Amino acid sequence: MQKNLQETCWTLVHGAADGRADARALFAEVYLPIIRAYLAARWKGGPMLDRLDDAVQDTFLECFRGEGALGRLDGDGRFRTFLFAVVRNVARRHEERLVKDAGRRGEALSLAQPTSGAPGPSRVYDRAWLDTLLKRAAARQARWADEAGAEAQRRIELMRLRFVDGLPIREIAEQWDVPAAVVHREYRQARREFKRALREEVAFHQPDASSDQIEAECAQLLELLT
């Protein structure tokens, strides 16, 4: 499976469309949380929510069937936008089907949901995409640390303490019984390593992007971590 992580998103999705089991498994692993998050936000509190699992399955079927969305993909454009269009179209088909079924039974059905102040489905999709990229970048960095040895693994622990546990540098320094300046230095190195991993993850999903475009997107993502 790790070999596939070094591919671009386009070779991954074409492999999935061609029926490669490993490519399909990785595709589902990476993109299932994003698809579910979008559908759950779109249908929250409404009659469609019972169809969420079916719609998720239909999204993958649309991607993987011989003449499905991935089979028609030509590699142009951004995959993030492509996947959003696929899951949105599947959602619309399910909604239309439910309304038609209700009409045949002589029932009035409204899919409109009250405004609750919660983020809209497209915003939820964007956030789920961001979370996926950050998690995959962290996994890349952790794999590199396993190969590099104890010092690199310690920097992974530092990132966990800083971002998962929310500890300030001074408290981490006290726990480790080292000067804060040492932890600050290691933290800067850990962030550089994470940025490298994030850059590779962005390049995975935007293989045609220029170096400047990749750097710009990484900078925007890293702003969310400060």
N, C-alpha and C positions, 0 to 999 in steps of 0.2 A: 504493500500500500504506500510505503514511503516514496517509492519511485514516482508514483502519480503526483505526489505533492510537488515534484519538480517540474511538472508539465505546466503549460499555460491553461487557462480556463477553456480555451477553444479546443485544444487537443483532448482535454477531459470530456467536454460535452460531445464532441464527435465520436470519441470512444464509447460513450454511453449510448449514443444513437446507433452505433454499429453493433451494440449488444454485448460489449465487454463487461463482464460481471464486476470486475474491480472498479472500473470507471463509474458504473451505475451506483455501486455501494458508496464510493467517495462523493459522488454528486449528491446523493441523498444525505449523507453525513454533514456536508457543508451547507446545503441550501434548504434542508427541511425546516430548521428553526425559523428561517426568514419567511418561508412560505406560510407556515402556521401562524406566525406573528401577524402577518398582514391580514389573513383571513379572519383571525380571531378579533382583530380590531375593527375590520369592516362589518362584521356580523354581531358584534357584542350586544347582548341583551335582546336580540331579535330572533325571529323564527328560523333564520338561516343557520344559526349556530349548530343545530343538530346535524347539519350537513358538512361540517368542517372537515371531518376525517375523509369523507367521500371526495370532497373538493381537493384535498391534498393529494389523494391517490390519483385523481383525474389530472392534476397538474403534472405529475410524473409520467402518467401514461401519455399525455400530450407530448411530453418531451421525448419519450423513449420509443414510441411506435414508429414504424418504418417511415411513414410520411408525416410524422409529427413535427413539432416546432424545431427540435434540434436537427432533424433531418433536413429541414429547409434553411438552416442557418448558413450564412455565407461568410461569417467571420468578421463582418464589418460592424462598426458601432460598439457600444459598451454593453458588456454582458449584464451588468446590473440593470440597465434599462430594458434589455431583452427579457430577462426573467420577470421583471415587474409586469411587462405587457402580457406575458403568458398567464401568470396567476390572476391578473385582473380580468382577462378574457374568460378564464375558467369560472371565476366568481360570477361574472355577468351571466354566463350560460346557466349556472345553477339558479340564479335569481329569476331569470326569465322562465325557467322550467317550473319553479315553484308557483309563480304568479299564474301561469297557464293552467297548472293543475288545479289551483284554487278557483279559477274562472270556470273550468269545466264542471266543478261541483257547485257553482253558483255562489261562491263565497267571495267576499271582498277582502283583499289582503294588501296591506301596506308594508313595504320594507323600510320606510323612512324611520330613522332612529332619532330620539330627542337629543339635542345638543347638551353634552355633559361637561364640556370644557376639557375633555381628554384629547390627546393628540389624534389627529386624523389618521386613517389607514396608511396613507403614503408616508407620513412622518414616522409612523411605527415601522414601516418597511425600511426606511432609511436608517433608523436607529438599530434595527436588527442586523442590517448589513454591516454597519459600523462595528457592532459588537462581535460579529463573526470575524471580521478582519483583524480586530485586536486580539481575539482569542487565538486565531491561527498564527499571528505574528508571535505571540507569547510562546506558543508551542514550538515554533521554529527556534526561537532563542533558547528554549529549554533543551532541545535536541543538540544544538551546538554546544551548550554548556556540558551536557553529558559526555561529549567527545573531548572537550577541552580540559576537563578536570575540576579539582576542588575549588579553585579561585573563581572560576566562571560560575560554578554551581552556587557558590556563596552569593554572587551577585543576583542570581535568580531568587534566592531567599530574600535578599534585600528588596527586590522589586515586589515580592509578595507582602513583606512587612509594610512597605510604603503604601502600596495601592490597594491591597486586599484588606489588611488590618488597619490601614490609615494612620500608622505611627509616624510621627515626625522624626527627622534625622537624629535629633539629640537623644530621643528615647531609644532608638535602635543602637546608637553608640553606647549608651549605658548598658543595654542588654548584652552587647558584644564585648563590653569592657575595653573599648578602644577610643581614641580621640575622635571627636566629631569630624575633624578635618579629614581623617582617613575614610570615614563613611561617606562624606561628601564626594571625595575623589572616586570611590568605588561606585557611587550613585551616578556620577557623570558618565563613567565608563559603561555602566549597565544601561543607561538611556541611549548611549551611542549604539550599543549592541541591539537594543530593542528597535531603534530607528532603522538599522540595517535590515532586521527581520521584517519590519513593517514595509520597508521599501520593496523587498522581494515579494511580499504578499500583494501589495498594490500592483506590482509588475505582473504577477500571476493573473490578476483579473483585468489588467489593462496592458496586454503585451505589446500593443502598438503605440503606447504612450511614450512621449519623449522623456528624457531624464528630467528636464525642467518640470514637466507635468507631474511626474511621479513625486518629485521633491515637494511641489506645491501641495499635493494632496496629503502627503505624509505630514507636512507642517500643520495643515488644518486638523488632522486627526490628533497629533500630539498636543495641540492646544487644549483639547478636551481632557487631557490627563494631568494638567497643571492645577 
